[in-house]
Amino acid sequence: MIQKVLISPLGWAAIICPECWAVSHTKPGKELQHIVLERTCRCGAKYQVIFDTRSEHRKECSLPGILSVENNKITVEINNISAIGTYFEGDELNLDVGSIYHLKIKISEQWIDVVVRIVRVNQKIAGVEFVNLGYNEQKMIESYLLSD
């Protein structure tokens, strides 16, 4: 099992050995974040960690979505979602970082329409943040995040 280690806003992380419970503090650089790393404790225990800087919980999912790009509707699959954004896949996404689009997401048999800003993108995947999320949409997403 991989131990997720959160990084504080000041850049520090506390790693706890799963065998002896020894705590070590570190300040991982950006090159060590979001990748699986092998660790060996003083006690000899070997384990894996991943340093995570996310501020909000993300839920893995497979939700249908429709991205409006100019006059085109692109069908996408939402792969994970949080209170502040989502990650989705679609065929040939020709999007620019910083661009703003409308995204419809089907959550619990109901469609919500949100405005998103592209944060990361390549040909078939995109990470977006919600822009001015409405109260009802926010509550639906939060409810979904808390569901099993």
N, C-alpha and C positions, 0 to 999 in steps of 0.2 A: 504494500500500500504506500502511496506517495503522500507525504506530509505537506499540506499547504501551509506556508509561512507568510503571514501578512507583514508588509513593510509599513512602518509608521510614516506619517506625513514628513517626519524629519529624516527618513531614510534608514532607520534602524529596524532590525528583525531579531527575534528571539527564537532560537532553534532548540527544541527539547528532544533529547534522546529517548526513543520509545522503549529502551531496555532499562537504563539506569536513571532516567529522568533528569540527567544533568542538563543545565541550561547554558547555551553559549550565545553571545550577542555578536552580531555582525552588521556591517553596513554594505550590502551587496550593490555593486555597480549595475548600470542598466544592462550590460551585456550578460549578466547572470539572472536577470528577471524573466519570468514566464517560460523557463526551460527546466527540465528535470535534471537535478544534480545528484551525484552519488556522494554520500557523507560517511565518514567513519568516526565514531566517538572514541574517547579515551578508553572506554571500557571494552572496545573492540567491536561493538555493534555496528553493522553496516545498514544503512537505510537511504531512502531517496527523499528529497525535498524539492519544492518548487516555490520560488519567491513570487508573491502576488501583490500588485499595487492597486488592485481594484477597490474602489470605495463602496461599491454596491454589490450585493449578492446577485449572481446570474443563475438562471435556471435553464438547463438543457431542455430543448423541446423540438417539436416538429409541427409548426403551425403554418397554415397557408397565408400568403400575403400577396398584395398587388401594389407594385410601385408605379406611380405615375411620373413618366419622364416625357416632357413636352406633350405631344398628342398620343403617346404610346402607353399602353398598360403592359407591364412586365410582371409575369407570374414569378414569385420568389418563395423560398421555403425559409421560414424563421428557424434558426438553429439554436439560439439562446436569446434570453430576454432578461433585462433588469429594469429597475425603476428609472434608470437614466438613458437606456438605449438598448439596441439589439444588434444581432449579427445574422445576416442572411446570405443565401446562395441563390443565384439565378443564371440563366444562360446569357453570356456575353454582355456583362454590365459595363456599358461605356459611360461611367460616371466620373466626376471630378471631385477631389477632396475639397470640402468647404461648400459644395453645392447643396441646395435645399430642395427637397421633394416631398410629395404626399405619399404616405404608405398606409394601406389598409391591412389590418391584421385580424384574423379570425380567432377570437379567444372565447372558449366555452359557448360555441354556436352563435356568437354575436360578433359582428364586424365593428372595429373601431377605426377611426381615421385620424392619423397623427402626422405631424410635420416633423421631418427628420433632416439632420445635417450629416453629410458623409464625413467620417473621420478617417477610415481606412478603406481601401478598395484595391482589388486586382481584377482580372478578367471575369471571374465568376463568383467572388465573395465580396461582401461589404460590411463594415462596421459603422453604425450610425448612432448619433445621440438625438434624443427627443428635443424638440424646440417648442417652448411654450405649451407644454402638455396640459390639456384641459383636466378639470377636476374629475369628471366621470371616467375619462380614459385612464387617468392616474389610478383611480380606485379599482378599475377592472384589472389593470396590470398588477397592482399590489395584491389583489385577491388571488389572481392566478399564481403569483410567486409563492403565496402562502399555502396553496392547495397541494395535495399529494400527487 
